[in-house]
Amino acid sequence: MNENLKPCPFCGAKYSSEKFTAGTVQLMRGEKYFWAICLNCGVRTGEYLGDEAAIEAWNRRAE
C-alpha cells in the first residue's frame, strides 16, 4: 500500500505504516489478493486482485 490511501472513514486515522497495512494471499491458482486494513480500528476492504483496486475501494469508502 502507499500514501495514496485516504484517512480511515471510521476512526479518521491518516495513512502511516503504523496505522495501515496491506495483505496478500496466494490462492491455488497462484493469484494474489490485496486489501487494506486500518490497524487503529480494524476496518478493512474486501479482497482484490490488484493493490490499486484495493486502494480505490478504500478511498471510495473514505469519501
CHARMM internal coordinates of N, CA and C (Angstrom, degrees):
IC EDIT
DIST 1 N 1 CA 1.4430
DIST 1 CA 1 C 1.5146
ANGL 1 N 1 CA 1 C 108.31
DIST 1 C 2 N 1.3140
ANGL 1 CA 1 C 2 N 114.11
DIHE 1 N 1 CA 1 C 2 N 167.86
DIST 2 N 2 CA 1.4511
ANGL 1 C 2 N 2 CA 116.90
DIHE 1 CA 1 C 2 N 2 CA -177.82
DIST 2 CA 2 C 1.5128
ANGL 2 N 2 CA 2 C 111.87
DIHE 1 C 2 N 2 CA 2 C -143.05
DIST 2 C 3 N 1.3132
ANGL 2 CA 2 C 3 N 115.33
DIHE 2 N 2 CA 2 C 3 N -174.63
DIST 3 N 3 CA 1.4510
ANGL 2 C 3 N 3 CA 122.69
DIHE 2 CA 2 C 3 N 3 CA -176.02
DIST 3 CA 3 C 1.5254
ANGL 3 N 3 CA 3 C 113.23
DIHE 2 C 3 N 3 CA 3 C -70.06
DIST 3 C 4 N 1.3401
ANGL 3 CA 3 C 4 N 118.76
DIHE 3 N 3 CA 3 C 4 N -3.07
DIST 4 N 4 CA 1.4605
ANGL 3 C 4 N 4 CA 121.52
DIHE 3 CA 3 C 4 N 4 CA 179.15
DIST 4 CA 4 C 1.5249
ANGL 4 N 4 CA 4 C 112.65
DIHE 3 C 4 N 4 CA 4 C -75.72
DIST 4 C 5 N 1.3304
ANGL 4 CA 4 C 5 N 117.96
DIHE 4 N 4 CA 4 C 5 N -5.34
DIST 5 N 5 CA 1.4613
ANGL 4 C 5 N 5 CA 120.41
DIHE 4 CA 4 C 5 N 5 CA 178.95
DIST 5 CA 5 C 1.5248
ANGL 5 N 5 CA 5 C 110.12
DIHE 4 C 5 N 5 CA 5 C -73.39
DIST 5 C 6 N 1.3293
ANGL 5 CA 5 C 6 N 115.15
DIHE 5 N 5 CA 5 C 6 N 133.68
DIST 6 N 6 CA 1.4639
ANGL 5 C 6 N 6 CA 120.19
DIHE 5 CA 5 C 6 N 6 CA 175.51
DIST 6 CA 6 C 1.5301
ANGL 6 N 6 CA 6 C 108.77
DIHE 5 C 6 N 6 CA 6 C -76.74
DIST 6 C 7 N 1.3439
ANGL 6 CA 6 C 7 N 117.56
DIHE 6 N 6 CA 6 C 7 N 163.77
DIST 7 N 7 CA 1.4709
ANGL 6 C 7 N 7 CA 119.71
DIHE 6 CA 6 C 7 N 7 CA 177.28
DIST 7 CA 7 C 1.5290
ANGL 7 N 7 CA 7 C 111.63
DIHE 6 C 7 N 7 CA 7 C -57.14
DIST 7 C 8 N 1.3119
ANGL 7 CA 7 C 8 N 115.73
DIHE 7 N 7 CA 7 C 8 N 155.68
DIST 8 N 8 CA 1.4688
ANGL 7 C 8 N 8 CA 121.98
DIHE 7 CA 7 C 8 N 8 CA 179.92
DIST 8 CA 8 C 1.5221
ANGL 8 N 8 CA 8 C 109.99
DIHE 7 C 8 N 8 CA 8 C -58.54
DIST 8 C 9 N 1.3348
ANGL 8 CA 8 C 9 N 118.10
DIHE 8 N 8 CA 8 C 9 N 130.76
DIST 9 N 9 CA 1.4657
ANGL 8 C 9 N 9 CA 120.89
DIHE 8 CA 8 C 9 N 9 CA -179.52
DIST 9 CA 9 C 1.5252
ANGL 9 N 9 CA 9 C 113.28
DIHE 8 C 9 N 9 CA 9 C -71.83
DIST 9 C 10 N 1.3150
ANGL 9 CA 9 C 10 N 118.26
DIHE 9 N 9 CA 9 C 10 N -11.90
DIST 10 N 10 CA 1.4602
ANGL 9 C 10 N 10 CA 121.03
DIHE 9 CA 9 C 10 N 10 CA -177.99
DIST 10 CA 10 C 1.5186
ANGL 10 N 10 CA 10 C 113.47
DIHE 9 C 10 N 10 CA 10 C -102.48
DIST 10 C 11 N 1.3368
ANGL 10 CA 10 C 11 N 117.71
DIHE 10 N 10 CA 10 C 11 N -46.84
DIST 11 N 11 CA 1.4644
ANGL 10 C 11 N 11 CA 119.72
DIHE 10 CA 10 C 11 N 11 CA -176.88
DIST 11 CA 11 C 1.5265
ANGL 11 N 11 CA 11 C 113.17
DIHE 10 C 11 N 11 CA 11 C -111.17
DIST 11 C 12 N 1.3553
ANGL 11 CA 11 C 12 N 117.56
DIHE 11 N 11 CA 11 C 12 N -9.86
DIST 12 N 12 CA 1.4523
ANGL 11 C 12 N 12 CA 121.12
DIHE 11 CA 11 C 12 N 12 CA 177.59
DIST 12 CA 12 C 1.5145
ANGL 12 N 12 CA 12 C 115.66
DIHE 11 C 12 N 12 CA 12 C 82.72
DIST 12 C 13 N 1.3363
ANGL 12 CA 12 C 13 N 118.19
DIHE 12 N 12 CA 12 C 13 N 3.71
DIST 13 N 13 CA 1.4689
ANGL 12 C 13 N 13 CA 120.55
DIHE 12 CA 12 C 13 N 13 CA 179.72
DIST 13 CA 13 C 1.5208
ANGL 13 N 13 CA 13 C 109.49
DIHE 12 C 13 N 13 CA 13 C -59.62
DIST 13 C 14 N 1.3284
ANGL 13 CA 13 C 14 N 115.85
DIHE 13 N 13 CA 13 C 14 N 134.77
DIST 14 N 14 CA 1.4599
ANGL 13 C 14 N 14 CA 121.12
DIHE 13 CA 13 C 14 N 14 CA 177.24
DIST 14 CA 14 C 1.5177
ANGL 14 N 14 CA 14 C 109.08
DIHE 13 C 14 N 14 CA 14 C -88.71
DIST 14 C 15 N 1.3401
ANGL 14 CA 14 C 15 N 115.22
DIHE 14 N 14 CA 14 C 15 N 157.23
DIST 15 N 15 CA 1.4545
ANGL 14 C 15 N 15 CA 119.94
DIHE 14 CA 14 C 15 N 15 CA -176.98
DIST 15 CA 15 C 1.5242
ANGL 15 N 15 CA 15 C 111.41
DIHE 14 C 15 N 15 CA 15 C -60.56
DIST 15 C 16 N 1.3070
ANGL 15 CA 15 C 16 N 115.87
DIHE 15 N 15 CA 15 C 16 N 131.54
DIST 16 N 16 CA 1.4615
ANGL 15 C 16 N 16 CA 124.79
DIHE 15 CA 15 C 16 N 16 CA 166.21
DIST 16 CA 16 C 1.5123
ANGL 16 N 16 CA 16 C 105.70
DIHE 15 C 16 N 16 CA 16 C -160.95
DIST 16 C 17 N 1.2995
ANGL 16 CA 16 C 17 N 117.02
DIHE 16 N 16 CA 16 C 17 N 160.31
DIST 17 N 17 CA 1.4610
ANGL 16 C 17 N 17 CA 118.94
DIHE 16 CA 16 C 17 N 17 CA -178.24
DIST 17 CA 17 C 1.5206
ANGL 17 N 17 CA 17 C 111.20
DIHE 16 C 17 N 17 CA 17 C -64.83
DIST 17 C 18 N 1.3349
ANGL 17 CA 17 C 18 N 118.05
DIHE 17 N 17 CA 17 C 18 N -20.43
DIST 18 N 18 CA 1.4660
ANGL 17 C 18 N 18 CA 120.70
DIHE 17 CA 17 C 18 N 18 CA 177.61
DIST 18 CA 18 C 1.5319
ANGL 18 N 18 CA 18 C 112.12
DIHE 17 C 18 N 18 CA 18 C -82.05
DIST 18 C 19 N 1.3364
ANGL 18 CA 18 C 19 N 117.32
DIHE 18 N 18 CA 18 C 19 N -22.43
DIST 19 N 19 CA 1.4616
ANGL 18 C 19 N 19 CA 121.12
DIHE 18 CA 18 C 19 N 19 CA -174.64
DIST 19 CA 19 C 1.5182
ANGL 19 N 19 CA 19 C 114.69
DIHE 18 C 19 N 19 CA 19 C -101.22
DIST 19 C 20 N 1.3325
ANGL 19 CA 19 C 20 N 117.61
DIHE 19 N 19 CA 19 C 20 N -24.08
DIST 20 N 20 CA 1.4554
ANGL 19 C 20 N 20 CA 120.50
DIHE 19 CA 19 C 20 N 20 CA -177.85
DIST 20 CA 20 C 1.5157
ANGL 20 N 20 CA 20 C 109.67
DIHE 19 C 20 N 20 CA 20 C -130.88
DIST 20 C 21 N 1.2981
ANGL 20 CA 20 C 21 N 115.16
DIHE 20 N 20 CA 20 C 21 N 151.74
DIST 21 N 21 CA 1.4578
ANGL 20 C 21 N 21 CA 119.85
DIHE 20 CA 20 C 21 N 21 CA 173.87
DIST 21 CA 21 C 1.5170
ANGL 21 N 21 CA 21 C 108.26
DIHE 20 C 21 N 21 CA 21 C -142.53
DIST 21 C 22 N 1.2795
ANGL 21 CA 21 C 22 N 114.89
DIHE 21 N 21 CA 21 C 22 N 162.59
DIST 22 N 22 CA 1.4600
ANGL 21 C 22 N 22 CA 120.60
DIHE 21 CA 21 C 22 N 22 CA 176.92
DIST 22 CA 22 C 1.5050
ANGL 22 N 22 CA 22 C 107.57
DIHE 21 C 22 N 22 CA 22 C -122.16
DIST 22 C 23 N 1.2866
ANGL 22 CA 22 C 23 N 116.77
DIHE 22 N 22 CA 22 C 23 N 148.90
DIST 23 N 23 CA 1.4469
ANGL 22 C 23 N 23 CA 120.04
DIHE 22 CA 22 C 23 N 23 CA 178.02
DIST 23 CA 23 C 1.5037
ANGL 23 N 23 CA 23 C 110.93
DIHE 22 C 23 N 23 CA 23 C -123.90
DIST 23 C 24 N 1.2927
ANGL 23 CA 23 C 24 N 115.37
DIHE 23 N 23 CA 23 C 24 N 154.70
DIST 24 N 24 CA 1.4602
ANGL 23 C 24 N 24 CA 120.45
DIHE 23 CA 23 C 24 N 24 CA 173.19
DIST 24 CA 24 C 1.5216
ANGL 24 N 24 CA 24 C 108.16
DIHE 23 C 24 N 24 CA 24 C -134.20
DIST 24 C 25 N 1.2962
ANGL 24 CA 24 C 25 N 114.80
DIHE 24 N 24 CA 24 C 25 N 142.02
DIST 25 N 25 CA 1.4587
ANGL 24 C 25 N 25 CA 121.46
DIHE 24 CA 24 C 25 N 25 CA 177.41
DIST 25 CA 25 C 1.5173
ANGL 25 N 25 CA 25 C 107.13
DIHE 24 C 25 N 25 CA 25 C -129.66
DIST 25 C 26 N 1.3010
ANGL 25 CA 25 C 26 N 117.01
DIHE 25 N 25 CA 25 C 26 N 131.09
DIST 26 N 26 CA 1.4574
ANGL 25 C 26 N 26 CA 119.48
DIHE 25 CA 25 C 26 N 26 CA 175.83
DIST 26 CA 26 C 1.5208
ANGL 26 N 26 CA 26 C 108.64
DIHE 25 C 26 N 26 CA 26 C -97.58
DIST 26 C 27 N 1.3005
ANGL 26 CA 26 C 27 N 114.44
DIHE 26 N 26 CA 26 C 27 N 132.21
DIST 27 N 27 CA 1.4516
ANGL 26 C 27 N 27 CA 120.57
DIHE 26 CA 26 C 27 N 27 CA 178.00
DIST 27 CA 27 C 1.5167
ANGL 27 N 27 CA 27 C 109.74
DIHE 26 C 27 N 27 CA 27 C -95.45
DIST 27 C 28 N 1.2935
ANGL 27 CA 27 C 28 N 116.28
DIHE 27 N 27 CA 27 C 28 N 175.63
DIST 28 N 28 CA 1.4651
ANGL 27 C 28 N 28 CA 120.38
DIHE 27 CA 27 C 28 N 28 CA -178.75
DIST 28 CA 28 C 1.5199
ANGL 28 N 28 CA 28 C 112.60
DIHE 27 C 28 N 28 CA 28 C -59.32
DIST 28 C 29 N 1.3234
ANGL 28 CA 28 C 29 N 117.04
DIHE 28 N 28 CA 28 C 29 N -32.19
DIST 29 N 29 CA 1.4661
ANGL 28 C 29 N 29 CA 119.90
DIHE 28 CA 28 C 29 N 29 CA -179.54
DIST 29 CA 29 C 1.5257
ANGL 29 N 29 CA 29 C 111.47
DIHE 28 C 29 N 29 CA 29 C -78.85
DIST 29 C 30 N 1.3072
ANGL 29 CA 29 C 30 N 117.78
DIHE 29 N 29 CA 29 C 30 N 0.24
DIST 30 N 30 CA 1.4517
ANGL 29 C 30 N 30 CA 121.14
DIHE 29 CA 29 C 30 N 30 CA 179.66
DIST 30 CA 30 C 1.5162
ANGL 30 N 30 CA 30 C 114.26
DIHE 29 C 30 N 30 CA 30 C 86.04
DIST 30 C 31 N 1.3238
ANGL 30 CA 30 C 31 N 118.34
DIHE 30 N 30 CA 30 C 31 N 4.44
DIST 31 N 31 CA 1.4577
ANGL 30 C 31 N 31 CA 121.11
DIHE 30 CA 30 C 31 N 31 CA 178.99
DIST 31 CA 31 C 1.5223
ANGL 31 N 31 CA 31 C 109.98
DIHE 30 C 31 N 31 CA 31 C -77.47
DIST 31 C 32 N 1.3207
ANGL 31 CA 31 C 32 N 115.68
DIHE 31 N 31 CA 31 C 32 N 147.48
DIST 32 N 32 CA 1.4631
ANGL 31 C 32 N 32 CA 121.05
DIHE 31 CA 31 C 32 N 32 CA 176.57
DIST 32 CA 32 C 1.5189
ANGL 32 N 32 CA 32 C 109.17
DIHE 31 C 32 N 32 CA 32 C -108.42
DIST 32 C 33 N 1.3074
ANGL 32 CA 32 C 33 N 116.41
DIHE 32 N 32 CA 32 C 33 N 137.26
DIST 33 N 33 CA 1.4491
ANGL 32 C 33 N 33 CA 122.31
DIHE 32 CA 32 C 33 N 33 CA 176.05
DIST 33 CA 33 C 1.5153
ANGL 33 N 33 CA 33 C 108.55
DIHE 32 C 33 N 33 CA 33 C -111.73
DIST 33 C 34 N 1.3222
ANGL 33 CA 33 C 34 N 115.96
DIHE 33 N 33 CA 33 C 34 N 144.93
DIST 34 N 34 CA 1.4567
ANGL 33 C 34 N 34 CA 122.36
DIHE 33 CA 33 C 34 N 34 CA -177.29
DIST 34 CA 34 C 1.5183
ANGL 34 N 34 CA 34 C 110.38
DIHE 33 C 34 N 34 CA 34 C -123.67
DIST 34 C 35 N 1.3221
ANGL 34 CA 34 C 35 N 116.57
DIHE 34 N 34 CA 34 C 35 N 151.32
DIST 35 N 35 CA 1.4568
ANGL 34 C 35 N 35 CA 121.93
DIHE 34 CA 34 C 35 N 35 CA 173.44
DIST 35 CA 35 C 1.5139
ANGL 35 N 35 CA 35 C 108.84
DIHE 34 C 35 N 35 CA 35 C -154.10
DIST 35 C 36 N 1.3420
ANGL 35 CA 35 C 36 N 116.05
DIHE 35 N 35 CA 35 C 36 N 166.34
DIST 36 N 36 CA 1.4605
ANGL 35 C 36 N 36 CA 122.49
DIHE 35 CA 35 C 36 N 36 CA 176.57
DIST 36 CA 36 C 1.5216
ANGL 36 N 36 CA 36 C 108.09
DIHE 35 C 36 N 36 CA 36 C -118.07
DIST 36 C 37 N 1.3168
ANGL 36 CA 36 C 37 N 116.65
DIHE 36 N 36 CA 36 C 37 N 141.97
DIST 37 N 37 CA 1.4648
ANGL 36 C 37 N 37 CA 122.84
DIHE 36 CA 36 C 37 N 37 CA -179.34
DIST 37 CA 37 C 1.5196
ANGL 37 N 37 CA 37 C 108.85
DIHE 36 C 37 N 37 CA 37 C -133.53
DIST 37 C 38 N 1.3354
ANGL 37 CA 37 C 38 N 117.09
DIHE 37 N 37 CA 37 C 38 N 132.30
DIST 38 N 38 CA 1.4593
ANGL 37 C 38 N 38 CA 121.47
DIHE 37 CA 37 C 38 N 38 CA 171.37
DIST 38 CA 38 C 1.5263
ANGL 38 N 38 CA 38 C 106.49
DIHE 37 C 38 N 38 CA 38 C -85.04
DIST 38 C 39 N 1.3181
ANGL 38 CA 38 C 39 N 117.13
DIHE 38 N 38 CA 38 C 39 N 116.57
DIST 39 N 39 CA 1.4592
ANGL 38 C 39 N 39 CA 120.55
DIHE 38 CA 38 C 39 N 39 CA -178.94
DIST 39 CA 39 C 1.5198
ANGL 39 N 39 CA 39 C 112.02
DIHE 38 C 39 N 39 CA 39 C -76.64
DIST 39 C 40 N 1.3241
ANGL 39 CA 39 C 40 N 116.89
DIHE 39 N 39 CA 39 C 40 N -11.25
DIST 40 N 40 CA 1.4531
ANGL 39 C 40 N 40 CA 120.39
DIHE 39 CA 39 C 40 N 40 CA 178.99
DIST 40 CA 40 C 1.5313
ANGL 40 N 40 CA 40 C 111.41
DIHE 39 C 40 N 40 CA 40 C -76.10
DIST 40 C 41 N 1.3569
ANGL 40 CA 40 C 41 N 116.67
DIHE 40 N 40 CA 40 C 41 N -45.08
DIST 41 N 41 CA 1.4673
ANGL 40 C 41 N 41 CA 119.52
DIHE 40 CA 40 C 41 N 41 CA -177.29
DIST 41 CA 41 C 1.5254
ANGL 41 N 41 CA 41 C 113.80
DIHE 40 C 41 N 41 CA 41 C -121.12
DIST 41 C 42 N 1.3301
ANGL 41 CA 41 C 42 N 117.90
DIHE 41 N 41 CA 41 C 42 N -10.23
DIST 42 N 42 CA 1.4558
ANGL 41 C 42 N 42 CA 120.96
DIHE 41 CA 41 C 42 N 42 CA 174.91
DIST 42 CA 42 C 1.5145
ANGL 42 N 42 CA 42 C 116.49
DIHE 41 C 42 N 42 CA 42 C 92.43
DIST 42 C 43 N 1.3245
ANGL 42 CA 42 C 43 N 119.29
DIHE 42 N 42 CA 42 C 43 N -3.44
DIST 43 N 43 CA 1.4569
ANGL 42 C 43 N 43 CA 120.26
DIHE 42 CA 42 C 43 N 43 CA 179.44
DIST 43 CA 43 C 1.5310
ANGL 43 N 43 CA 43 C 109.08
DIHE 42 C 43 N 43 CA 43 C -67.87
DIST 43 C 44 N 1.3356
ANGL 43 CA 43 C 44 N 115.95
DIHE 43 N 43 CA 43 C 44 N 146.85
DIST 44 N 44 CA 1.4648
ANGL 43 C 44 N 44 CA 119.86
DIHE 43 CA 43 C 44 N 44 CA -178.30
DIST 44 CA 44 C 1.5213
ANGL 44 N 44 CA 44 C 110.49
DIHE 43 C 44 N 44 CA 44 C -146.63
DIST 44 C 45 N 1.3161
ANGL 44 CA 44 C 45 N 114.32
DIHE 44 N 44 CA 44 C 45 N 163.14
DIST 45 N 45 CA 1.4623
ANGL 44 C 45 N 45 CA 120.03
DIHE 44 CA 44 C 45 N 45 CA 174.88
DIST 45 CA 45 C 1.5258
ANGL 45 N 45 CA 45 C 108.08
DIHE 44 C 45 N 45 CA 45 C -84.85
DIST 45 C 46 N 1.3055
ANGL 45 CA 45 C 46 N 115.21
DIHE 45 N 45 CA 45 C 46 N 176.28
DIST 46 N 46 CA 1.4495
ANGL 45 C 46 N 46 CA 120.35
DIHE 45 CA 45 C 46 N 46 CA 169.37
DIST 46 CA 46 C 1.5220
ANGL 46 N 46 CA 46 C 108.90
DIHE 45 C 46 N 46 CA 46 C -75.62
DIST 46 C 47 N 1.3011
ANGL 46 CA 46 C 47 N 116.23
DIHE 46 N 46 CA 46 C 47 N -169.92
DIST 47 N 47 CA 1.4635
ANGL 46 C 47 N 47 CA 121.38
DIHE 46 CA 46 C 47 N 47 CA -179.55
DIST 47 CA 47 C 1.5215
ANGL 47 N 47 CA 47 C 109.38
DIHE 46 C 47 N 47 CA 47 C -100.19
DIST 47 C 48 N 1.3417
ANGL 47 CA 47 C 48 N 115.16
DIHE 47 N 47 CA 47 C 48 N 135.53
DIST 48 N 48 CA 1.4592
ANGL 47 C 48 N 48 CA 121.74
DIHE 47 CA 47 C 48 N 48 CA -176.74
DIST 48 CA 48 C 1.5148
ANGL 48 N 48 CA 48 C 109.74
DIHE 47 C 48 N 48 CA 48 C -130.21
DIST 48 C 49 N 1.3257
ANGL 48 CA 48 C 49 N 116.21
DIHE 48 N 48 CA 48 C 49 N 155.78
DIST 49 N 49 CA 1.4616
ANGL 48 C 49 N 49 CA 120.96
DIHE 48 CA 48 C 49 N 49 CA -178.09
DIST 49 CA 49 C 1.5214
ANGL 49 N 49 CA 49 C 113.56
DIHE 48 C 49 N 49 CA 49 C -75.04
DIST 49 C 50 N 1.3133
ANGL 49 CA 49 C 50 N 119.04
DIHE 49 N 49 CA 49 C 50 N -14.10
DIST 50 N 50 CA 1.4570
ANGL 49 C 50 N 50 CA 121.48
DIHE 49 CA 49 C 50 N 50 CA 178.27
DIST 50 CA 50 C 1.5098
ANGL 50 N 50 CA 50 C 111.18
DIHE 49 C 50 N 50 CA 50 C -138.60
DIST 50 C 51 N 1.3366
ANGL 50 CA 50 C 51 N 116.86
DIHE 50 N 50 CA 50 C 51 N 152.32
DIST 51 N 51 CA 1.4532
ANGL 50 C 51 N 51 CA 119.13
DIHE 50 CA 50 C 51 N 51 CA -179.17
DIST 51 CA 51 C 1.5298
ANGL 51 N 51 CA 51 C 111.61
DIHE 50 C 51 N 51 CA 51 C -67.02
DIST 51 C 52 N 1.3316
ANGL 51 CA 51 C 52 N 117.84
DIHE 51 N 51 CA 51 C 52 N -32.88
DIST 52 N 52 CA 1.4630
ANGL 51 C 52 N 52 CA 119.70
DIHE 51 CA 51 C 52 N 52 CA 178.06
DIST 52 CA 52 C 1.5255
ANGL 52 N 52 CA 52 C 111.06
DIHE 51 C 52 N 52 CA 52 C -64.47
DIST 52 C 53 N 1.3218
ANGL 52 CA 52 C 53 N 117.84
DIHE 52 N 52 CA 52 C 53 N -36.48
DIST 53 N 53 CA 1.4700
ANGL 52 C 53 N 53 CA 121.04
DIHE 52 CA 52 C 53 N 53 CA 177.63
DIST 53 CA 53 C 1.5269
ANGL 53 N 53 CA 53 C 110.48
DIHE 52 C 53 N 53 CA 53 C -66.14
DIST 53 C 54 N 1.3187
ANGL 53 CA 53 C 54 N 117.64
DIHE 53 N 53 CA 53 C 54 N -37.89
DIST 54 N 54 CA 1.4623
ANGL 53 C 54 N 54 CA 121.38
DIHE 53 CA 53 C 54 N 54 CA 177.56
DIST 54 CA 54 C 1.5277
ANGL 54 N 54 CA 54 C 110.26
DIHE 53 C 54 N 54 CA 54 C -66.26
DIST 54 C 55 N 1.3297
ANGL 54 CA 54 C 55 N 117.27
DIHE 54 N 54 CA 54 C 55 N -40.70
DIST 55 N 55 CA 1.4596
ANGL 54 C 55 N 55 CA 121.41
DIHE 54 CA 54 C 55 N 55 CA 178.08
DIST 55 CA 55 C 1.5214
ANGL 55 N 55 CA 55 C 110.37
DIHE 54 C 55 N 55 CA 55 C -63.95
DIST 55 C 56 N 1.3288
ANGL 55 CA 55 C 56 N 116.86
DIHE 55 N 55 CA 55 C 56 N -44.57
DIST 56 N 56 CA 1.4660
ANGL 55 C 56 N 56 CA 120.70
DIHE 55 CA 55 C 56 N 56 CA 178.82
DIST 56 CA 56 C 1.5285
ANGL 56 N 56 CA 56 C 110.92
DIHE 55 C 56 N 56 CA 56 C -60.75
DIST 56 C 57 N 1.3193
ANGL 56 CA 56 C 57 N 117.00
DIHE 56 N 56 CA 56 C 57 N -42.40
DIST 57 N 57 CA 1.4664
ANGL 56 C 57 N 57 CA 120.57
DIHE 56 CA 56 C 57 N 57 CA 179.23
DIST 57 CA 57 C 1.5216
ANGL 57 N 57 CA 57 C 110.40
DIHE 56 C 57 N 57 CA 57 C -63.45
DIST 57 C 58 N 1.3163
ANGL 57 CA 57 C 58 N 116.89
DIHE 57 N 57 CA 57 C 58 N -42.98
DIST 58 N 58 CA 1.4728
ANGL 57 C 58 N 58 CA 120.59
DIHE 57 CA 57 C 58 N 58 CA 178.65
DIST 58 CA 58 C 1.5277
ANGL 58 N 58 CA 58 C 110.21
DIHE 57 C 58 N 58 CA 58 C -61.21
DIST 58 C 59 N 1.3109
ANGL 58 CA 58 C 59 N 115.76
DIHE 58 N 58 CA 58 C 59 N -47.74
DIST 59 N 59 CA 1.4499
ANGL 58 C 59 N 59 CA 119.71
DIHE 58 CA 58 C 59 N 59 CA -176.48
DIST 59 CA 59 C 1.5241
ANGL 59 N 59 CA 59 C 113.19
DIHE 58 C 59 N 59 CA 59 C -66.81
DIST 59 C 60 N 1.3369
ANGL 59 CA 59 C 60 N 118.25
DIHE 59 N 59 CA 59 C 60 N -30.64
DIST 60 N 60 CA 1.4688
ANGL 59 C 60 N 60 CA 120.55
DIHE 59 CA 59 C 60 N 60 CA 174.58
DIST 60 CA 60 C 1.5195
ANGL 60 N 60 CA 60 C 110.53
DIHE 59 C 60 N 60 CA 60 C -64.28
DIST 60 C 61 N 1.3150
ANGL 60 CA 60 C 61 N 118.19
DIHE 60 N 60 CA 60 C 61 N -38.31
DIST 61 N 61 CA 1.4662
ANGL 60 C 61 N 61 CA 122.06
DIHE 60 CA 60 C 61 N 61 CA 179.11
DIST 61 CA 61 C 1.5230
ANGL 61 N 61 CA 61 C 111.12
DIHE 60 C 61 N 61 CA 61 C -68.81
DIST 61 C 62 N 1.3354
ANGL 61 CA 61 C 62 N 116.01
DIHE 61 N 61 CA 61 C 62 N -29.35
DIST 62 N 62 CA 1.4636
ANGL 61 C 62 N 62 CA 120.34
DIHE 61 CA 61 C 62 N 62 CA -175.41
DIST 62 CA 62 C 1.5240
ANGL 62 N 62 CA 62 C 113.29
DIHE 61 C 62 N 62 CA 62 C -83.10
DIST 62 C 63 N 1.3370
ANGL 62 CA 62 C 63 N 117.85
DIHE 62 N 62 CA 62 C 63 N -5.47
DIST 63 N 63 CA 1.4641
ANGL 62 C 63 N 63 CA 119.79
DIHE 62 CA 62 C 63 N 63 CA -178.17
DIST 63 CA 63 C 1.5133
ANGL 63 N 63 CA 63 C 111.90
DIHE 62 C 63 N 63 CA 63 C -80.76
END
COOR INIT
IC SEED 1 N 1 CA 1 C
IC BUILD
